[in-house]
């Protein structure tokens, strides 16, 4: 069963993702349509700016906790931008593939790819890796944590 806290966290993360996404998408259009930068490069630039917006909202609102985070701000930044780099790569490659193989307008292709990457890649990594809460937080962790360092008990 899904708890109310899980639903609230998911909805807050989606508001944060939407804010970063609007920044990202709007900047991509501006760079591509007005400055004539190829859309794959525009996605790289706009994804970075949108990522900064998204990180700030996630850290200080969506995933904010009184119990503390599992890692420091700098650790979160490194993890976050690792996820953003993967996200940008998936979005750029997916948009390019849809455009080149199906001749789909890059703006529509980008929206389709964004929805897949957002729910299937970004959210799980943000929740369970980047903004992971301390164990003392009152949050349900039913899934196994694949990013936990190997402890003495786990070693073979």
C-alpha positions as CSV (number, residue, x, y, z in Angstrom):
1,X,0.0,0.0,0.0
2,X,1.2,3.5,-0.8
3,X,1.4,5.9,2.1
4,X,0.1,9.5,2.0
5,X,3.7,10.7,2.6
6,X,4.8,8.8,-0.6
7,X,2.1,10.4,-2.6
8,X,2.9,13.9,-1.3
9,X,6.6,13.4,-2.0
10,X,5.8,12.2,-5.5
11,X,3.6,15.2,-6.2
12,X,6.1,17.7,-4.8
13,X,8.8,16.1,-6.9
14,X,6.6,16.5,-10.0
15,X,6.0,20.2,-9.3
16,X,9.8,20.6,-9.0
17,X,10.4,18.6,-12.2
18,X,7.7,20.7,-14.0
19,X,9.4,23.9,-12.9
20,X,12.8,22.7,-14.1
21,X,11.2,21.3,-17.2
22,X,9.5,24.5,-18.2
23,X,12.8,26.3,-17.8
24,X,14.6,23.6,-19.8
25,X,12.0,23.4,-22.6
26,X,11.6,27.1,-22.9
27,X,15.3,27.7,-23.1
28,X,15.7,24.9,-25.7
29,X,13.1,26.5,-27.9
30,X,14.7,29.9,-27.5
31,X,18.2,28.6,-28.3
32,X,17.0,26.5,-31.3
33,X,14.5,28.7,-32.9
34,X,15.9,32.2,-32.2
35,X,19.6,31.5,-32.0
36,X,19.7,28.7,-34.6
37,X,21.6,26.3,-32.3
38,X,21.1,22.6,-33.2
39,X,18.5,21.1,-30.9
40,X,20.9,18.5,-29.5
41,X,23.2,21.3,-28.3
42,X,20.2,23.3,-27.1
43,X,19.1,20.4,-25.0
44,X,22.5,20.2,-23.4
45,X,22.5,23.9,-22.4
46,X,18.9,24.1,-21.4
47,X,19.1,20.8,-19.5
48,X,21.9,22.2,-17.4
49,X,20.0,25.4,-16.5
50,X,16.8,23.4,-15.9
51,X,18.8,21.0,-13.7
52,X,20.0,23.8,-11.5
53,X,16.4,25.1,-11.0
54,X,15.2,21.5,-10.3
55,X,18.0,20.8,-7.8
56,X,17.2,24.0,-5.7
57,X,13.5,23.2,-5.6
58,X,14.1,19.5,-4.8
59,X,16.6,20.2,-2.0
60,X,14.8,23.0,-0.3
61,X,11.2,22.0,-0.8
62,X,10.3,18.7,-2.5
63,X,12.7,16.4,-0.6
64,X,13.2,18.7,2.4
65,X,13.4,16.9,5.7
66,X,14.0,17.7,9.3
67,X,15.7,14.3,9.8
68,X,18.5,15.2,7.5
69,X,19.8,13.7,4.3
70,X,22.1,10.7,3.9
71,X,24.7,12.8,2.1
72,X,26.0,16.3,2.2
73,X,25.0,19.1,-0.2
74,X,28.2,18.6,-2.2
75,X,27.5,14.8,-2.3
76,X,24.0,15.5,-3.5
77,X,25.2,17.9,-6.1
78,X,27.6,15.3,-7.5
79,X,24.9,12.7,-7.6
80,X,22.3,15.1,-8.9
81,X,24.4,16.2,-11.9
82,X,25.3,12.6,-12.6
83,X,21.6,11.9,-12.9
84,X,21.1,15.2,-15.0
85,X,23.9,14.2,-17.3
86,X,22.3,10.8,-17.9
87,X,18.9,12.5,-18.3
88,X,20.3,15.0,-20.8
89,X,21.9,12.2,-22.8
90,X,18.7,10.1,-22.8
91,X,16.6,13.2,-23.8
92,X,19.0,14.3,-26.5
93,X,19.5,10.8,-28.0
94,X,15.8,9.9,-27.8
95,X,14.7,13.2,-29.4
96,X,17.3,12.8,-32.2
97,X,16.2,9.2,-32.8
98,X,12.5,10.1,-33.0
99,X,13.4,13.0,-35.3
100,X,15.7,11.1,-37.6
101,X,13.8,7.8,-37.8
102,X,10.1,9.0,-37.7
103,X,10.7,12.5,-38.9
104,X,8.9,13.7,-35.8
105,X,9.2,17.4,-35.0
106,X,11.9,17.7,-32.3
107,X,9.5,19.7,-30.0
108,X,6.9,16.9,-29.9
109,X,9.6,14.2,-29.7
110,X,11.2,16.0,-26.8
111,X,7.9,16.0,-24.8
112,X,7.4,12.3,-25.4
113,X,11.0,11.4,-24.4
114,X,10.8,13.8,-21.4
115,X,7.8,12.0,-19.9
116,X,9.5,8.6,-20.2
117,X,12.8,9.8,-18.8
118,X,11.1,11.8,-16.0
119,X,9.1,8.9,-14.5
120,X,11.4,6.0,-15.4
121,X,14.8,7.5,-14.8
122,X,14.9,10.8,-12.9
123,X,12.3,10.3,-10.2
124,X,13.5,7.0,-8.9
125,X,17.2,8.1,-8.8
126,X,16.3,11.4,-7.1
127,X,14.2,9.7,-4.4
128,X,16.4,6.7,-3.6
129,X,19.9,8.0,-4.4
130,X,20.3,11.8,-4.7
131,X,18.0,13.0,-1.9
132,X,17.9,9.8,0.2
133,X,16.9,10.6,3.7
134,X,18.6,9.4,6.9
135,X,17.3,6.1,8.2
136,X,15.7,7.9,11.1
137,X,13.3,9.8,8.8
138,X,9.7,8.8,9.0
139,X,9.6,7.6,5.4
140,X,8.8,4.2,4.0
141,X,11.7,2.4,2.3
142,X,10.3,-0.8,1.1
143,X,12.6,-1.2,-1.8
144,X,16.1,-2.5,-1.5
145,X,18.7,0.2,-1.6
146,X,21.0,-0.7,-4.4
147,X,23.4,2.2,-3.8
148,X,24.3,1.3,-0.2
149,X,28.0,0.7,0.3
150,X,29.0,-2.8,1.1
151,X,29.3,-3.2,4.9
152,X,31.1,-5.9,6.9
153,X,27.9,-7.9,7.3
154,X,27.4,-7.9,3.5
155,X,30.8,-9.0,2.5
156,X,31.3,-12.5,1.3
